Amino acid sequence: MDFVSNESAAAPLICSAKGCREAALWVLAWNNPKLHTPERRKTWLACEEHREYLSRFLGVRGFLKDVVPLAEWRSASGG
């Protein structure tokens, strides 16, 4: 799931873990170096329960670049 920066601040953002319907609290910024330029960032959203799991999933592949609280990500992106 890609984070859409123009979504309403009131719109509930949901965890990207398969089957999870919990509210997202974290943004996992990543890229696949075989497909993306180094500065490109794709994003997954994570609830507290799935933050570690999704981080490990991306990390073992060498894709994970940053894990940021959702509120911080939104304020940095102007959303």
C-alpha positions in Angstrom: 0.0 0.0 0.0 1.3 3.4 -0.9 0.7 6.3 1.4 -1.4 8.9 -0.5 -0.3 12.4 0.8 -3.5 14.1 -0.3 -5.8 12.0 1.8 -7.9 13.8 4.3 -6.3 14.0 7.7 -9.6 12.6 9.1 -9.5 9.5 6.8 -8.6 6.4 8.9 -5.4 4.8 7.5 -5.2 1.1 7.9 -2.3 -1.2 8.6 -0.8 -2.8 5.4 -0.5 -6.3 7.0 -2.6 -8.8 5.2 -6.0 -9.1 6.9 -5.3 -6.4 9.5 -8.0 -3.7 9.9 -6.3 -1.8 12.8 -5.4 1.9 12.5 -1.9 2.6 11.2 0.5 4.3 13.6 3.7 3.9 11.7 5.0 4.5 8.1 7.6 2.1 6.8 9.5 3.8 4.0 11.2 1.4 1.5 12.4 0.9 -2.0 13.5 -2.0 -4.1 16.9 -1.0 -5.5 16.4 -3.2 -8.5 13.3 -1.2 -9.5 13.5 2.2 -7.9 16.0 5.1 -7.9 17.8 5.5 -4.6 15.8 8.6 -3.6 12.4 6.9 -4.3 10.3 5.9 -1.3 7.4 3.6 -1.3 5.4 3.2 1.9 3.6 0.7 3.9 1.5 1.5 7.0 1.7 -0.5 10.2 -0.2 -0.8 13.4 1.7 -1.3 16.6 1.3 -5.1 16.4 2.6 -5.4 12.9 5.4 -2.8 12.9 8.1 -5.2 13.8 6.9 -8.0 11.5 6.6 -5.7 8.4 10.0 -4.1 9.3 11.7 -7.5 9.4 10.0 -8.5 6.1 11.4 -5.5 4.3 14.7 -5.5 6.2 15.7 -9.0 5.3 15.3 -8.0 1.6 17.4 -4.9 2.0 14.4 -2.7 1.2 13.6 -0.9 4.5 14.9 2.7 4.6 13.1 4.2 7.6 10.3 3.7 10.2 8.6 6.9 11.2 5.5 7.6 13.4 2.5 8.3 11.1 1.9 11.7 12.7 5.5 12.8 12.1 5.3 11.5 8.5 2.1 13.5 7.9 3.5 16.7 9.4 6.7 16.4 7.3 4.8 15.8 4.1 2.4 18.6 4.8 -0.6 16.2 5.1 
